[in-house]
Amino acid sequence: MQVEALAIPDVKIIRPKKVADHRGFFSETYSRTALTAAGIHLDFVQDNHSLSTTPGTLRGLHVQIPPMAQDKLVRVVRGAVFDVAVDIRAGSPTFGQWVGAIISAVEWNQILVPAGFAQGFLTLEPDTEVHYKVTNPYAPDCDKGLAWNDPDLDITWPLPPGLDVPVLSERDGRQPRLRDLPAWFTWEG
């Protein structure tokens, strides 16, 4: 398993080993032992799986706040997404900055998004399936969001040709801007 930090070092790309032969492949997609050896100490408690049938579907930017904050380990089992993590930790040197990466079944990569980041993804292919692990169960009262198109963030979403606005849920279309969010998270240096 390879672990690589992105421009915001707390967000990481993880590449599990994939062994292929004439029958197909085998991959250990999650190993607590391997992550611990890489300095990542997380206890995942729930797996989630989503299907987006249309390219240009945007899910996010979502965050689950304390006391049920979630770290997420996101992978794509079919298709591809552009995954984004936005630092919303008050006092962080990267507060309000974002990083993005293409996560895909072909690349067989994953993204680790720690608590204190809003996360979302834009589907790049039809019938994209995303599977992710989280460190706390879903808590509706702690489920919050951030506007996908906040001009202060200026996220460059790779929308498919001919699409000016992504396919959104009603909820994701009305999330607040970063400047209007309370300080749910504080950077601890």
N, C-alpha and C positions, 0 to 999 in steps of 0.2 A: 504494500500500500504506500503510495506516494502522497505527501501532504505539502501543499505550496500555498504560501500567504499571498493574498491579493494586495492592491495598493493600500487598502485599509487592512493592516495585518491581522486583525481579529477575525476577518472573513477569510476562509480557506477553501481551496479546491482540493478534493481528495480523489485519487485515482486508484481504485481497487485493482488488484492483479486479475487478469482474465486469461485463462488457459484454454486454448482452442485446439481441436483436432478434427478429424473427418466426421465426427458425430455431432459437433457443435461446440459448446464451451461450458466452462465452469468458472464461477467467480464467487468469492467470499465478499459479499457487498457490505457487510458490517462485521467488525470485530472489535469488541471492547478492548481486548489485549493489544491489538495493533494501534488503536487510537491512543490508548494510555501510553504506549511506548513512544508515540509522537507528541506527548505532552497534552493530549486532549482528554480531560477527565469529565465525562458527561454520563448521566444515567437516563437513557431514553425509556419512556414509559408508554408511548402510544405511537402507532403507525397510521398514516393517512394516505389515501390514494385518490387522485382526481383524474378525470378524463375531460379533455376539451376537444370537441370535434372540429372546430373551425380555427384555421390559422388566424392570428391577430386577436385571439382571446387573451385578455389581461385579467389576471387574478391578483389583486393587491392594490396597494401596498398594505399588508396586514402586520399587526403586532399584538401579542398577548402580554398584558402588563402585569406587574406585581400585584398580588402575591403569587400569581400563577404564570409568571413570565416563562417563555419557551425559547430554548435553543432549538434550531432546526437543522437536520441533515437531509438535504434534498437531492433526489436522483430522478432521472427520466428513464422509464422502462420501454417507452415507445415514443418516437418523435424527437422533438427538440424544443427548448425554451431559451429565452433570454431572461436570466434570473438577475434580480437587482436587490441589493441590500443598502439601506440608508441608515447612517448612524444618527440615532435620536437620543444619545446619552448626553445630558447637559454637562458642560465643562470639558467634553472630549475635544482633543485637538482636531478631530475629523468630524465634529458635529455638523450635521447638515450636508455632508458629502456622501456620495454614493459610489458603489462599485457594481459592475455588471459582468456576467460571463455567460457564454452559451453552454448549457448543460444538455447533453443529448445521449440517446441510446447508442449512437454510433461511437461517440467519444468515450462512453462508459465512465464519465466523471460525475462527481457530486460536488455540492457546495454546502459548506458548514456556515450557517448564519447564527451568530450568538444572540442571546437575549440583549435587548437594548438597540436592536436594529429592526426597522420596518422592512418587510420582505415581500416581493411580488415577482410574478413572471408573466412574460408574453409568449404565447405559443407561436412557433415558427413553422410547424407542419400540421397537417390534418391528423386527427385522432391521437393527439399527444397525451400520454399517460405519465403522471408525476406521482412518485411515491416518496413520502418523507416521514422521518422519525422526529418526535418532539420530546422534550424533557419534562413537560407537565401536561396533564390531560386538558382537553378543551374546557374553558370556563367562560360561558357567554357574557358574564358581567365584566370580564377582563379583556374581551375581544374588541380591539380598536383598530383604527386605520389612519392612513395618510393619503392625501390626494396624489394620484398617479401622475398628474400633470401640473404639479406645483411649480410655478415659474421660478421660484427661488432655488429649487433643486435642479431644474433644467436637465432632466433625464432624457437621454437620446434613445427612445424606444425604436427598434427596427421594425416599424410597421410594414406589412406586406404592401406591394404596389397597389395603388387604387384605394387604399384604406387610410382615411385621415384621422379617424378616431378608432381605438380598439373596441372589440366586443366586450362590454362590461356588464356586471351585475348592477342593479339599481343602487345597491349599497356602495359599491366601489366608485360609482359615478358622483357621489356626494360626500366624499371624505374631506376632512379639514386640511388646511395647509399646515406646514411645519410651524410657522410663526404663531399659529393658534393652538398648538398642542401644549398641554401641561407638561411639566418636567417629570415624566413617569420614571425615567431612568437617570442615574447620575454616574458619570465616569469615575472609576475608582483608581485610575492610573496604574 
